[in-house]
């Protein structure tokens, strides 16, 4: 995923979620409304591995990401 000029890796484990304890049933965390909007939402599928940092005092406001300590997320 390209965000703010930086590539972020989104792995299958980022957009899939086990629903049962034995992993026999899983759910995909993908929204199918892309055909309606020209925008998308950075939801749980991406945000599970990142802290989001909001700087509303700057002009224009900024947003950044930092990987959760000990996590497997990385920025290219």
mmJSON file of the N, C-alpha and C atoms, coordinates in Angstrom:
{"data_MODEL":{"atom_site":{
"group_PDB":["ATOM","ATOM","ATOM","ATOM","ATOM","ATOM","ATOM","ATOM","ATOM","ATOM","ATOM","ATOM","ATOM","ATOM","ATOM","ATOM","ATOM","ATOM","ATOM","ATOM","ATOM","ATOM","ATOM","ATOM","ATOM","ATOM","ATOM","ATOM","ATOM","ATOM","ATOM","ATOM","ATOM","ATOM","ATOM","ATOM","ATOM","ATOM","ATOM","ATOM","ATOM","ATOM","ATOM","ATOM","ATOM","ATOM","ATOM","ATOM","ATOM","ATOM","ATOM","ATOM","ATOM","ATOM","ATOM","ATOM","ATOM","ATOM","ATOM","ATOM","ATOM","ATOM","ATOM","ATOM","ATOM","ATOM","ATOM","ATOM","ATOM","ATOM","ATOM","ATOM","ATOM","ATOM","ATOM","ATOM","ATOM","ATOM","ATOM","ATOM","ATOM","ATOM","ATOM","ATOM","ATOM","ATOM","ATOM","ATOM","ATOM","ATOM","ATOM","ATOM","ATOM","ATOM","ATOM","ATOM","ATOM","ATOM","ATOM","ATOM","ATOM","ATOM","ATOM","ATOM","ATOM","ATOM","ATOM","ATOM","ATOM","ATOM","ATOM","ATOM","ATOM","ATOM","ATOM","ATOM","ATOM","ATOM","ATOM","ATOM","ATOM","ATOM","ATOM","ATOM","ATOM","ATOM","ATOM","ATOM","ATOM","ATOM","ATOM","ATOM","ATOM","ATOM","ATOM","ATOM","ATOM","ATOM","ATOM","ATOM","ATOM","ATOM","ATOM","ATOM","ATOM","ATOM","ATOM","ATOM","ATOM","ATOM","ATOM","ATOM","ATOM","ATOM","ATOM","ATOM","ATOM","ATOM","ATOM","ATOM","ATOM","ATOM","ATOM","ATOM","ATOM","ATOM","ATOM","ATOM","ATOM","ATOM","ATOM","ATOM","ATOM","ATOM","ATOM","ATOM","ATOM","ATOM","ATOM","ATOM","ATOM","ATOM","ATOM","ATOM","ATOM","ATOM","ATOM","ATOM","ATOM","ATOM","ATOM","ATOM","ATOM","ATOM","ATOM","ATOM","ATOM","ATOM","ATOM","ATOM","ATOM","ATOM","ATOM","ATOM","ATOM","ATOM","ATOM","ATOM","ATOM","ATOM","ATOM","ATOM","ATOM","ATOM","ATOM","ATOM","ATOM","ATOM","ATOM","ATOM","ATOM","ATOM","ATOM","ATOM","ATOM","ATOM","ATOM","ATOM"],
"id":[1,2,3,4,5,6,7,8,9,10,11,12,13,14,15,16,17,18,19,20,21,22,23,24,25,26,27,28,29,30,31,32,33,34,35,36,37,38,39,40,41,42,43,44,45,46,47,48,49,50,51,52,53,54,55,56,57,58,59,60,61,62,63,64,65,66,67,68,69,70,71,72,73,74,75,76,77,78,79,80,81,82,83,84,85,86,87,88,89,90,91,92,93,94,95,96,97,98,99,100,101,102,103,104,105,106,107,108,109,110,111,112,113,114,115,116,117,118,119,120,121,122,123,124,125,126,127,128,129,130,131,132,133,134,135,136,137,138,139,140,141,142,143,144,145,146,147,148,149,150,151,152,153,154,155,156,157,158,159,160,161,162,163,164,165,166,167,168,169,170,171,172,173,174,175,176,177,178,179,180,181,182,183,184,185,186,187,188,189,190,191,192,193,194,195,196,197,198,199,200,201,202,203,204,205,206,207,208,209,210,211,212,213,214,215,216,217,218,219,220,221,222,223,224,225,226,227,228],
"type_symbol":["N","C","C","N","C","C","N","C","C","N","C","C","N","C","C","N","C","C","N","C","C","N","C","C","N","C","C","N","C","C","N","C","C","N","C","C","N","C","C","N","C","C","N","C","C","N","C","C","N","C","C","N","C","C","N","C","C","N","C","C","N","C","C","N","C","C","N","C","C","N","C","C","N","C","C","N","C","C","N","C","C","N","C","C","N","C","C","N","C","C","N","C","C","N","C","C","N","C","C","N","C","C","N","C","C","N","C","C","N","C","C","N","C","C","N","C","C","N","C","C","N","C","C","N","C","C","N","C","C","N","C","C","N","C","C","N","C","C","N","C","C","N","C","C","N","C","C","N","C","C","N","C","C","N","C","C","N","C","C","N","C","C","N","C","C","N","C","C","N","C","C","N","C","C","N","C","C","N","C","C","N","C","C","N","C","C","N","C","C","N","C","C","N","C","C","N","C","C","N","C","C","N","C","C","N","C","C","N","C","C","N","C","C","N","C","C","N","C","C","N","C","C","N","C","C","N","C","C"],
"label_atom_id":["N","CA","C","N","CA","C","N","CA","C","N","CA","C","N","CA","C","N","CA","C","N","CA","C","N","CA","C","N","CA","C","N","CA","C","N","CA","C","N","CA","C","N","CA","C","N","CA","C","N","CA","C","N","CA","C","N","CA","C","N","CA","C","N","CA","C","N","CA","C","N","CA","C","N","CA","C","N","CA","C","N","CA","C","N","CA","C","N","CA","C","N","CA","C","N","CA","C","N","CA","C","N","CA","C","N","CA","C","N","CA","C","N","CA","C","N","CA","C","N","CA","C","N","CA","C","N","CA","C","N","CA","C","N","CA","C","N","CA","C","N","CA","C","N","CA","C","N","CA","C","N","CA","C","N","CA","C","N","CA","C","N","CA","C","N","CA","C","N","CA","C","N","CA","C","N","CA","C","N","CA","C","N","CA","C","N","CA","C","N","CA","C","N","CA","C","N","CA","C","N","CA","C","N","CA","C","N","CA","C","N","CA","C","N","CA","C","N","CA","C","N","CA","C","N","CA","C","N","CA","C","N","CA","C","N","CA","C","N","CA","C","N","CA","C","N","CA","C","N","CA","C","N","CA","C","N","CA","C","N","CA","C","N","CA","C"],
"label_alt_id":[null,null,null,null,null,null,null,null,null,null,null,null,null,null,null,null,null,null,null,null,null,null,null,null,null,null,null,null,null,null,null,null,null,null,null,null,null,null,null,null,null,null,null,null,null,null,null,null,null,null,null,null,null,null,null,null,null,null,null,null,null,null,null,null,null,null,null,null,null,null,null,null,null,null,null,null,null,null,null,null,null,null,null,null,null,null,null,null,null,null,null,null,null,null,null,null,null,null,null,null,null,null,null,null,null,null,null,null,null,null,null,null,null,null,null,null,null,null,null,null,null,null,null,null,null,null,null,null,null,null,null,null,null,null,null,null,null,null,null,null,null,null,null,null,null,null,null,null,null,null,null,null,null,null,null,null,null,null,null,null,null,null,null,null,null,null,null,null,null,null,null,null,null,null,null,null,null,null,null,null,null,null,null,null,null,null,null,null,null,null,null,null,null,null,null,null,null,null,null,null,null,null,null,null,null,null,null,null,null,null,null,null,null,null,null,null,null,null,null,null,null,null,null,null,null,null,null,null],
"label_comp_id":["UNK","UNK","UNK","UNK","UNK","UNK","UNK","UNK","UNK","UNK","UNK","UNK","UNK","UNK","UNK","UNK","UNK","UNK","UNK","UNK","UNK","UNK","UNK","UNK","UNK","UNK","UNK","UNK","UNK","UNK","UNK","UNK","UNK","UNK","UNK","UNK","UNK","UNK","UNK","UNK","UNK","UNK","UNK","UNK","UNK","UNK","UNK","UNK","UNK","UNK","UNK","UNK","UNK","UNK","UNK","UNK","UNK","UNK","UNK","UNK","UNK","UNK","UNK","UNK","UNK","UNK","UNK","UNK","UNK","UNK","UNK","UNK","UNK","UNK","UNK","UNK","UNK","UNK","UNK","UNK","UNK","UNK","UNK","UNK","UNK","UNK","UNK","UNK","UNK","UNK","UNK","UNK","UNK","UNK","UNK","UNK","UNK","UNK","UNK","UNK","UNK","UNK","UNK","UNK","UNK","UNK","UNK","UNK","UNK","UNK","UNK","UNK","UNK","UNK","UNK","UNK","UNK","UNK","UNK","UNK","UNK","UNK","UNK","UNK","UNK","UNK","UNK","UNK","UNK","UNK","UNK","UNK","UNK","UNK","UNK","UNK","UNK","UNK","UNK","UNK","UNK","UNK","UNK","UNK","UNK","UNK","UNK","UNK","UNK","UNK","UNK","UNK","UNK","UNK","UNK","UNK","UNK","UNK","UNK","UNK","UNK","UNK","UNK","UNK","UNK","UNK","UNK","UNK","UNK","UNK","UNK","UNK","UNK","UNK","UNK","UNK","UNK","UNK","UNK","UNK","UNK","UNK","UNK","UNK","UNK","UNK","UNK","UNK","UNK","UNK","UNK","UNK","UNK","UNK","UNK","UNK","UNK","UNK","UNK","UNK","UNK","UNK","UNK","UNK","UNK","UNK","UNK","UNK","UNK","UNK","UNK","UNK","UNK","UNK","UNK","UNK","UNK","UNK","UNK","UNK","UNK","UNK","UNK","UNK","UNK","UNK","UNK","UNK"],
"label_asym_id":["A","A","A","A","A","A","A","A","A","A","A","A","A","A","A","A","A","A","A","A","A","A","A","A","A","A","A","A","A","A","A","A","A","A","A","A","A","A","A","A","A","A","A","A","A","A","A","A","A","A","A","A","A","A","A","A","A","A","A","A","A","A","A","A","A","A","A","A","A","A","A","A","A","A","A","A","A","A","A","A","A","A","A","A","A","A","A","A","A","A","A","A","A","A","A","A","A","A","A","A","A","A","A","A","A","A","A","A","A","A","A","A","A","A","A","A","A","A","A","A","A","A","A","A","A","A","A","A","A","A","A","A","A","A","A","A","A","A","A","A","A","A","A","A","A","A","A","A","A","A","A","A","A","A","A","A","A","A","A","A","A","A","A","A","A","A","A","A","A","A","A","A","A","A","A","A","A","A","A","A","A","A","A","A","A","A","A","A","A","A","A","A","A","A","A","A","A","A","A","A","A","A","A","A","A","A","A","A","A","A","A","A","A","A","A","A","A","A","A","A","A","A","A","A","A","A","A","A"],
"label_entity_id":["1","1","1","1","1","1","1","1","1","1","1","1","1","1","1","1","1","1","1","1","1","1","1","1","1","1","1","1","1","1","1","1","1","1","1","1","1","1","1","1","1","1","1","1","1","1","1","1","1","1","1","1","1","1","1","1","1","1","1","1","1","1","1","1","1","1","1","1","1","1","1","1","1","1","1","1","1","1","1","1","1","1","1","1","1","1","1","1","1","1","1","1","1","1","1","1","1","1","1","1","1","1","1","1","1","1","1","1","1","1","1","1","1","1","1","1","1","1","1","1","1","1","1","1","1","1","1","1","1","1","1","1","1","1","1","1","1","1","1","1","1","1","1","1","1","1","1","1","1","1","1","1","1","1","1","1","1","1","1","1","1","1","1","1","1","1","1","1","1","1","1","1","1","1","1","1","1","1","1","1","1","1","1","1","1","1","1","1","1","1","1","1","1","1","1","1","1","1","1","1","1","1","1","1","1","1","1","1","1","1","1","1","1","1","1","1","1","1","1","1","1","1","1","1","1","1","1","1"],
"label_seq_id":[1,1,1,2,2,2,3,3,3,4,4,4,5,5,5,6,6,6,7,7,7,8,8,8,9,9,9,10,10,10,11,11,11,12,12,12,13,13,13,14,14,14,15,15,15,16,16,16,17,17,17,18,18,18,19,19,19,20,20,20,21,21,21,22,22,22,23,23,23,24,24,24,25,25,25,26,26,26,27,27,27,28,28,28,29,29,29,30,30,30,31,31,31,32,32,32,33,33,33,34,34,34,35,35,35,36,36,36,37,37,37,38,38,38,39,39,39,40,40,40,41,41,41,42,42,42,43,43,43,44,44,44,45,45,45,46,46,46,47,47,47,48,48,48,49,49,49,50,50,50,51,51,51,52,52,52,53,53,53,54,54,54,55,55,55,56,56,56,57,57,57,58,58,58,59,59,59,60,60,60,61,61,61,62,62,62,63,63,63,64,64,64,65,65,65,66,66,66,67,67,67,68,68,68,69,69,69,70,70,70,71,71,71,72,72,72,73,73,73,74,74,74,75,75,75,76,76,76],
"pdbx_PDB_ins_code":[null,null,null,null,null,null,null,null,null,null,null,null,null,null,null,null,null,null,null,null,null,null,null,null,null,null,null,null,null,null,null,null,null,null,null,null,null,null,null,null,null,null,null,null,null,null,null,null,null,null,null,null,null,null,null,null,null,null,null,null,null,null,null,null,null,null,null,null,null,null,null,null,null,null,null,null,null,null,null,null,null,null,null,null,null,null,null,null,null,null,null,null,null,null,null,null,null,null,null,null,null,null,null,null,null,null,null,null,null,null,null,null,null,null,null,null,null,null,null,null,null,null,null,null,null,null,null,null,null,null,null,null,null,null,null,null,null,null,null,null,null,null,null,null,null,null,null,null,null,null,null,null,null,null,null,null,null,null,null,null,null,null,null,null,null,null,null,null,null,null,null,null,null,null,null,null,null,null,null,null,null,null,null,null,null,null,null,null,null,null,null,null,null,null,null,null,null,null,null,null,null,null,null,null,null,null,null,null,null,null,null,null,null,null,null,null,null,null,null,null,null,null,null,null,null,null,null,null],
"Cartn_x":[0.844,0.0,0.898,0.613,1.36,0.6,1.269,0.638,1.671,1.399,2.312,3.687,3.752,5.025,5.823,5.255,5.943,5.117,5.799,5.132,5.059,3.872,3.667,3.237,3.781,3.418,2.113,1.145,-0.096,-0.147,0.009,0.074,-1.314,-1.478,-2.774,-3.221,-2.291,-2.691,-3.183,-2.907,-3.416,-4.888,-5.329,-6.724,-7.558,-7.061,-7.867,-7.877,-8.938,-9.126,-9.727,-9.099,-9.637,-10.861,-11.932,-13.185,-13.347,-12.669,-12.76,-11.403,-11.414,-10.174,-9.248,-9.814,-8.976,-8.641,-8.918,-8.629,-9.352,-10.432,-11.158,-12.067,-12.379,-13.206,-12.503,-12.39,-11.782,-12.679,-12.39,-13.153,-12.19,-12.57,-11.763,-12.223,-11.287,-11.581,-11.385,-12.199,-12.096,-13.459,-13.461,-14.692,-14.933,-16.141,-16.447,-17.139,-17.005,-17.658,-16.755,-15.632,-14.683,-15.31,-16.29,-16.913,-17.798,-18.146,-19.007,-18.179,-17.035,-16.244,-14.894,-14.334,-12.982,-11.962,-12.381,-11.527,-11.62,-10.705,-10.78,-10.512,-10.809,-10.622,-9.477,-8.529,-7.473,-8.065,-8.594,-9.28,-8.421,-9.098,-8.418,-7.396,-7.694,-6.782,-5.389,-5.291,-3.986,-3.526,-4.43,-4.052,-3.681,-3.937,-3.619,-2.143,-1.265,0.159,0.854,0.09,0.695,0.061,0.876,0.357,0.082,-0.983,-1.226,-0.941,-0.254,0.167,-0.491,-1.241,-1.965,-1.374,-1.059,-0.539,-1.523,-2.508,-3.54,-3.126,-1.98,-1.519,-0.759,-0.283,0.452,-0.525,-0.017,-0.838,-0.16,-0.733,-1.974,-1.746,-2.818,-2.672,-1.955,-1.201,-0.442,-0.822,-0.532,-0.735,0.457,0.918,2.037,1.792,2.665,2.537,3.861,3.789,4.967,4.592,5.473,5.132,5.028,4.108,3.955,5.209,5.761,6.99,6.832,7.781,7.735,6.839,6.2,5.307,6.086,5.362,5.977,5.766,5.186,4.91,6.18,6.279,7.444,7.079,7.861,7.683,8.809,8.524,9.567,10.153],
"Cartn_y":[-1.155,0.0,1.229,2.182,3.436,4.498,5.1,6.132,7.207,8.429,9.529,9.334,8.659,8.432,7.271,6.513,5.366,4.1,3.015,1.726,0.993,0.461,-0.364,-1.748,-2.762,-4.14,-4.481,-5.032,-5.536,-7.021,-7.836,-9.293,-9.92,-11.16,-11.833,-11.899,-12.068,-12.109,-10.75,-9.687,-8.362,-8.211,-8.871,-8.7,-9.969,-10.914,-12.082,-12.228,-12.8,-12.895,-14.248,-14.956,-16.248,-15.992,-16.729,-16.55,-17.616,-18.752,-19.845,-20.093,-20.718,-20.997,-21.933,-22.85,-23.816,-23.379,-22.123,-21.552,-22.252,-22.964,-23.669,-22.726,-21.57,-20.591,-19.238,-18.582,-17.253,-16.285,-15.012,-13.973,-13.029,-12.546,-11.551,-10.16,-9.296,-7.914,-6.984,-7.19,-6.395,-5.779,-4.497,-3.776,-3.772,-4.059,-4.111,-2.843,-1.722,-0.476,0.429,-0.071,0.759,1.33,0.654,1.139,2.359,2.648,3.781,5.038,4.884,6.025,6.075,7.268,7.432,7.406,7.063,7.02,5.638,5.373,4.13,4.431,3.482,3.636,2.743,3.313,2.499,1.9,0.717,0.097,-0.896,-1.787,-2.757,-3.591,-3.905,-4.753,-4.147,-2.856,-2.196,-1.768,-1.198,-0.537,-1.484,-2.78,-3.697,-3.701,-3.395,-3.461,-2.121,-1.029,0.292,1.193,2.061,3.189,4.289,5.018,6.173,7.435,8.361,9.59,10.75,11.563,12.683,13.998,14.879,16.205,17.23,17.565,18.507,19.961,20.2,21.561,22.128,21.27,21.756,22.172,22.945,23.37,22.906,22.014,21.29,20.205,19.697,18.616,17.422,16.689,15.542,14.282,13.157,11.858,10.986,10.205,9.309,7.966,7.011,5.657,5.209,4.411,3.787,2.345,1.381,-0.022,-0.279,-1.146,-1.536,-2.292,-1.938,-2.556,-4.066,-4.792,-6.243,-6.831,-5.987,-6.463,-6.873,-7.356,-7.83,-6.872,-5.708,-4.77,-4.04,-3.694,-2.965,-2.012,-0.983,-0.003,-0.218,-0.153,-0.284,1.077],
"Cartn_z":[0.0,0.0,0.0,-0.843,-0.913,-0.137,0.843,1.662,1.942,1.527,1.778,1.173,0.03,-0.639,-0.083,0.839,1.433,1.207,0.868,0.681,2.005,2.312,3.5,3.05,3.687,3.37,4.086,3.348,3.924,3.579,4.604,4.429,4.587,4.096,4.272,5.73,6.659,8.071,8.574,7.816,8.176,7.817,6.755,6.334,6.484,7.265,7.605,9.123,9.637,11.077,11.41,12.319,12.757,13.627,13.35,14.074,15.152,14.997,15.96,16.605,17.769,18.493,17.731,16.946,16.227,14.798,14.467,13.141,11.997,12.29,11.233,10.439,10.994,10.294,10.383,9.226,9.225,8.46,8.612,7.954,7.257,6.086,5.388,5.788,6.098,6.517,5.327,4.301,3.081,2.799,2.496,2.212,0.706,0.276,-1.151,-1.658,-0.955,-1.369,-2.19,-2.674,-3.426,-4.696,-5.264,-6.496,-6.252,-5.009,-4.688,-4.424,-3.771,-3.318,-4.033,-4.139,-4.662,-3.531,-2.346,-1.171,-0.54,0.367,1.115,2.581,3.434,4.872,5.304,6.032,6.635,7.902,7.777,8.898,9.644,10.353,11.195,10.438,9.192,8.424,8.352,8.242,8.2,9.589,10.359,11.605,12.741,12.627,13.719,14.072,13.124,13.385,13.53,13.564,13.572,14.624,15.199,15.957,14.944,15.121,14.255,15.069,14.443,15.101,14.359,15.079,14.48,14.979,14.061,14.389,13.843,14.653,14.23,14.416,15.07,15.294,14.1,13.214,12.039,10.951,9.997,8.867,7.591,6.825,7.104,8.153,8.764,9.732,9.09,9.902,9.392,10.151,9.516,10.141,9.804,10.765,10.53,11.184,10.882,11.417,12.008,13.059,13.653,13.958,13.624,13.894,15.39,15.754,17.153,17.569,18.702,19.194,19.299,18.702,18.723,17.651,16.841,15.791,14.556,13.561,12.33,11.169,11.418,10.341,9.963,8.703,8.247,7.127,6.986,5.926,4.928,3.643,2.626,2.304],
"occupancy":[1.0,1.0,1.0,1.0,1.0,1.0,1.0,1.0,1.0,1.0,1.0,1.0,1.0,1.0,1.0,1.0,1.0,1.0,1.0,1.0,1.0,1.0,1.0,1.0,1.0,1.0,1.0,1.0,1.0,1.0,1.0,1.0,1.0,1.0,1.0,1.0,1.0,1.0,1.0,1.0,1.0,1.0,1.0,1.0,1.0,1.0,1.0,1.0,1.0,1.0,1.0,1.0,1.0,1.0,1.0,1.0,1.0,1.0,1.0,1.0,1.0,1.0,1.0,1.0,1.0,1.0,1.0,1.0,1.0,1.0,1.0,1.0,1.0,1.0,1.0,1.0,1.0,1.0,1.0,1.0,1.0,1.0,1.0,1.0,1.0,1.0,1.0,1.0,1.0,1.0,1.0,1.0,1.0,1.0,1.0,1.0,1.0,1.0,1.0,1.0,1.0,1.0,1.0,1.0,1.0,1.0,1.0,1.0,1.0,1.0,1.0,1.0,1.0,1.0,1.0,1.0,1.0,1.0,1.0,1.0,1.0,1.0,1.0,1.0,1.0,1.0,1.0,1.0,1.0,1.0,1.0,1.0,1.0,1.0,1.0,1.0,1.0,1.0,1.0,1.0,1.0,1.0,1.0,1.0,1.0,1.0,1.0,1.0,1.0,1.0,1.0,1.0,1.0,1.0,1.0,1.0,1.0,1.0,1.0,1.0,1.0,1.0,1.0,1.0,1.0,1.0,1.0,1.0,1.0,1.0,1.0,1.0,1.0,1.0,1.0,1.0,1.0,1.0,1.0,1.0,1.0,1.0,1.0,1.0,1.0,1.0,1.0,1.0,1.0,1.0,1.0,1.0,1.0,1.0,1.0,1.0,1.0,1.0,1.0,1.0,1.0,1.0,1.0,1.0,1.0,1.0,1.0,1.0,1.0,1.0,1.0,1.0,1.0,1.0,1.0,1.0,1.0,1.0,1.0,1.0,1.0,1.0,1.0,1.0,1.0,1.0,1.0,1.0],
"B_iso_or_equiv":[0.0,0.0,0.0,0.0,0.0,0.0,0.0,0.0,0.0,0.0,0.0,0.0,0.0,0.0,0.0,0.0,0.0,0.0,0.0,0.0,0.0,0.0,0.0,0.0,0.0,0.0,0.0,0.0,0.0,0.0,0.0,0.0,0.0,0.0,0.0,0.0,0.0,0.0,0.0,0.0,0.0,0.0,0.0,0.0,0.0,0.0,0.0,0.0,0.0,0.0,0.0,0.0,0.0,0.0,0.0,0.0,0.0,0.0,0.0,0.0,0.0,0.0,0.0,0.0,0.0,0.0,0.0,0.0,0.0,0.0,0.0,0.0,0.0,0.0,0.0,0.0,0.0,0.0,0.0,0.0,0.0,0.0,0.0,0.0,0.0,0.0,0.0,0.0,0.0,0.0,0.0,0.0,0.0,0.0,0.0,0.0,0.0,0.0,0.0,0.0,0.0,0.0,0.0,0.0,0.0,0.0,0.0,0.0,0.0,0.0,0.0,0.0,0.0,0.0,0.0,0.0,0.0,0.0,0.0,0.0,0.0,0.0,0.0,0.0,0.0,0.0,0.0,0.0,0.0,0.0,0.0,0.0,0.0,0.0,0.0,0.0,0.0,0.0,0.0,0.0,0.0,0.0,0.0,0.0,0.0,0.0,0.0,0.0,0.0,0.0,0.0,0.0,0.0,0.0,0.0,0.0,0.0,0.0,0.0,0.0,0.0,0.0,0.0,0.0,0.0,0.0,0.0,0.0,0.0,0.0,0.0,0.0,0.0,0.0,0.0,0.0,0.0,0.0,0.0,0.0,0.0,0.0,0.0,0.0,0.0,0.0,0.0,0.0,0.0,0.0,0.0,0.0,0.0,0.0,0.0,0.0,0.0,0.0,0.0,0.0,0.0,0.0,0.0,0.0,0.0,0.0,0.0,0.0,0.0,0.0,0.0,0.0,0.0,0.0,0.0,0.0,0.0,0.0,0.0,0.0,0.0,0.0,0.0,0.0,0.0,0.0,0.0,0.0],
"pdbx_formal_charge":[null,null,null,null,null,null,null,null,null,null,null,null,null,null,null,null,null,null,null,null,null,null,null,null,null,null,null,null,null,null,null,null,null,null,null,null,null,null,null,null,null,null,null,null,null,null,null,null,null,null,null,null,null,null,null,null,null,null,null,null,null,null,null,null,null,null,null,null,null,null,null,null,null,null,null,null,null,null,null,null,null,null,null,null,null,null,null,null,null,null,null,null,null,null,null,null,null,null,null,null,null,null,null,null,null,null,null,null,null,null,null,null,null,null,null,null,null,null,null,null,null,null,null,null,null,null,null,null,null,null,null,null,null,null,null,null,null,null,null,null,null,null,null,null,null,null,null,null,null,null,null,null,null,null,null,null,null,null,null,null,null,null,null,null,null,null,null,null,null,null,null,null,null,null,null,null,null,null,null,null,null,null,null,null,null,null,null,null,null,null,null,null,null,null,null,null,null,null,null,null,null,null,null,null,null,null,null,null,null,null,null,null,null,null,null,null,null,null,null,null,null,null,null,null,null,null,null,null],
"auth_seq_id":[1,1,1,2,2,2,3,3,3,4,4,4,5,5,5,6,6,6,7,7,7,8,8,8,9,9,9,10,10,10,11,11,11,12,12,12,13,13,13,14,14,14,15,15,15,16,16,16,17,17,17,18,18,18,19,19,19,20,20,20,21,21,21,22,22,22,23,23,23,24,24,24,25,25,25,26,26,26,27,27,27,28,28,28,29,29,29,30,30,30,31,31,31,32,32,32,33,33,33,34,34,34,35,35,35,36,36,36,37,37,37,38,38,38,39,39,39,40,40,40,41,41,41,42,42,42,43,43,43,44,44,44,45,45,45,46,46,46,47,47,47,48,48,48,49,49,49,50,50,50,51,51,51,52,52,52,53,53,53,54,54,54,55,55,55,56,56,56,57,57,57,58,58,58,59,59,59,60,60,60,61,61,61,62,62,62,63,63,63,64,64,64,65,65,65,66,66,66,67,67,67,68,68,68,69,69,69,70,70,70,71,71,71,72,72,72,73,73,73,74,74,74,75,75,75,76,76,76],
"auth_comp_id":["UNK","UNK","UNK","UNK","UNK","UNK","UNK","UNK","UNK","UNK","UNK","UNK","UNK","UNK","UNK","UNK","UNK","UNK","UNK","UNK","UNK","UNK","UNK","UNK","UNK","UNK","UNK","UNK","UNK","UNK","UNK","UNK","UNK","UNK","UNK","UNK","UNK","UNK","UNK","UNK","UNK","UNK","UNK","UNK","UNK","UNK","UNK","UNK","UNK","UNK","UNK","UNK","UNK","UNK","UNK","UNK","UNK","UNK","UNK","UNK","UNK","UNK","UNK","UNK","UNK","UNK","UNK","UNK","UNK","UNK","UNK","UNK","UNK","UNK","UNK","UNK","UNK","UNK","UNK","UNK","UNK","UNK","UNK","UNK","UNK","UNK","UNK","UNK","UNK","UNK","UNK","UNK","UNK","UNK","UNK","UNK","UNK","UNK","UNK","UNK","UNK","UNK","UNK","UNK","UNK","UNK","UNK","UNK","UNK","UNK","UNK","UNK","UNK","UNK","UNK","UNK","UNK","UNK","UNK","UNK","UNK","UNK","UNK","UNK","UNK","UNK","UNK","UNK","UNK","UNK","UNK","UNK","UNK","UNK","UNK","UNK","UNK","UNK","UNK","UNK","UNK","UNK","UNK","UNK","UNK","UNK","UNK","UNK","UNK","UNK","UNK","UNK","UNK","UNK","UNK","UNK","UNK","UNK","UNK","UNK","UNK","UNK","UNK","UNK","UNK","UNK","UNK","UNK","UNK","UNK","UNK","UNK","UNK","UNK","UNK","UNK","UNK","UNK","UNK","UNK","UNK","UNK","UNK","UNK","UNK","UNK","UNK","UNK","UNK","UNK","UNK","UNK","UNK","UNK","UNK","UNK","UNK","UNK","UNK","UNK","UNK","UNK","UNK","UNK","UNK","UNK","UNK","UNK","UNK","UNK","UNK","UNK","UNK","UNK","UNK","UNK","UNK","UNK","UNK","UNK","UNK","UNK","UNK","UNK","UNK","UNK","UNK","UNK"],
"auth_asym_id":["A","A","A","A","A","A","A","A","A","A","A","A","A","A","A","A","A","A","A","A","A","A","A","A","A","A","A","A","A","A","A","A","A","A","A","A","A","A","A","A","A","A","A","A","A","A","A","A","A","A","A","A","A","A","A","A","A","A","A","A","A","A","A","A","A","A","A","A","A","A","A","A","A","A","A","A","A","A","A","A","A","A","A","A","A","A","A","A","A","A","A","A","A","A","A","A","A","A","A","A","A","A","A","A","A","A","A","A","A","A","A","A","A","A","A","A","A","A","A","A","A","A","A","A","A","A","A","A","A","A","A","A","A","A","A","A","A","A","A","A","A","A","A","A","A","A","A","A","A","A","A","A","A","A","A","A","A","A","A","A","A","A","A","A","A","A","A","A","A","A","A","A","A","A","A","A","A","A","A","A","A","A","A","A","A","A","A","A","A","A","A","A","A","A","A","A","A","A","A","A","A","A","A","A","A","A","A","A","A","A","A","A","A","A","A","A","A","A","A","A","A","A","A","A","A","A","A","A"],
"auth_atom_id":["N","CA","C","N","CA","C","N","CA","C","N","CA","C","N","CA","C","N","CA","C","N","CA","C","N","CA","C","N","CA","C","N","CA","C","N","CA","C","N","CA","C","N","CA","C","N","CA","C","N","CA","C","N","CA","C","N","CA","C","N","CA","C","N","CA","C","N","CA","C","N","CA","C","N","CA","C","N","CA","C","N","CA","C","N","CA","C","N","CA","C","N","CA","C","N","CA","C","N","CA","C","N","CA","C","N","CA","C","N","CA","C","N","CA","C","N","CA","C","N","CA","C","N","CA","C","N","CA","C","N","CA","C","N","CA","C","N","CA","C","N","CA","C","N","CA","C","N","CA","C","N","CA","C","N","CA","C","N","CA","C","N","CA","C","N","CA","C","N","CA","C","N","CA","C","N","CA","C","N","CA","C","N","CA","C","N","CA","C","N","CA","C","N","CA","C","N","CA","C","N","CA","C","N","CA","C","N","CA","C","N","CA","C","N","CA","C","N","CA","C","N","CA","C","N","CA","C","N","CA","C","N","CA","C","N","CA","C","N","CA","C","N","CA","C","N","CA","C","N","CA","C","N","CA","C","N","CA","C","N","CA","C","N","CA","C"],
"pdbx_PDB_model_num":[1,1,1,1,1,1,1,1,1,1,1,1,1,1,1,1,1,1,1,1,1,1,1,1,1,1,1,1,1,1,1,1,1,1,1,1,1,1,1,1,1,1,1,1,1,1,1,1,1,1,1,1,1,1,1,1,1,1,1,1,1,1,1,1,1,1,1,1,1,1,1,1,1,1,1,1,1,1,1,1,1,1,1,1,1,1,1,1,1,1,1,1,1,1,1,1,1,1,1,1,1,1,1,1,1,1,1,1,1,1,1,1,1,1,1,1,1,1,1,1,1,1,1,1,1,1,1,1,1,1,1,1,1,1,1,1,1,1,1,1,1,1,1,1,1,1,1,1,1,1,1,1,1,1,1,1,1,1,1,1,1,1,1,1,1,1,1,1,1,1,1,1,1,1,1,1,1,1,1,1,1,1,1,1,1,1,1,1,1,1,1,1,1,1,1,1,1,1,1,1,1,1,1,1,1,1,1,1,1,1,1,1,1,1,1,1,1,1,1,1,1,1,1,1,1,1,1,1]
}}}
